[in-house]
Structure formats: C-alpha cells, structure tokens
Amino acid sequence: MDFKAELTARETRFIARQQMFFVASAPLASDGHVNLSPKGLESFVILDDNTDTSEEVPS
C-alpha cells in the first residue's frame, strides 16, 4: 500500500468530482476495529493538500 504525505492537484480534482466513495480507517493496535463509512456529496471535503474533513452522521 502506498501512503502519501499530501494530495496532488489532480487527485484533489478527482475526489471533488466523485458523488460517492468510501473512507476507511484502522487502528495500529491489533485489537482495534476497522471503520468503513460511505461518503457522498458535501460530506467529505478537501481543505488543503494535507487536510480533509468529513461529516459524521450518527447511525
């Protein structure tokens, strides 16, 4: 897996065009759990090359 320190302008434009995608996170510890959430429209925003934000909607 490739990890990047920042997004390129091309990647930012690609993300902005998507209507829906999934964001996942996982802890470094083996006893944690993976969180996979669908995101769409305005719920995920790229703030700059190093920062994104997403709206958390309670289930």
LINSUL-V566048 format. One record per pair of residues at least 4 apart in sequence whose ideal C-beta (glycine too) atoms are under 7 Angstrom apart, sorted by the first residue. I is the first residue (numbers start at 1). J is the second residue. D is the distance in whole Angstrom. If there is no record, write none. Layout:
i = <I I>
j = <J J>
d = <D D>
This chain:
i = <6 6 7 7 7 7 9 10 11 12 12 13 15 16 19 19 20 20 20 21 22 22 22 22 23 23 23 23 24 24 24 25 26 26 27 39 39 39 43 43 44 44 45 45 46 47 47 47>
j = <49 50 11 12 46 49 13 14 15 16 46 17 46 46 40 41 38 39 40 39 36 37 38 39 37 39 44 54 34 35 36 35 32 34 32 43 44 54 54 55 52 54 52 53 52 51 52 53>
d = <4 5 4 5 7 5 6 6 6 6 5 7 6 7 6 7 6 7 4 6 6 7 6 7 5 5 7 6 6 7 5 5 7 5 3 5 4 6 6 4 7 5 7 5 5 4 6 6>
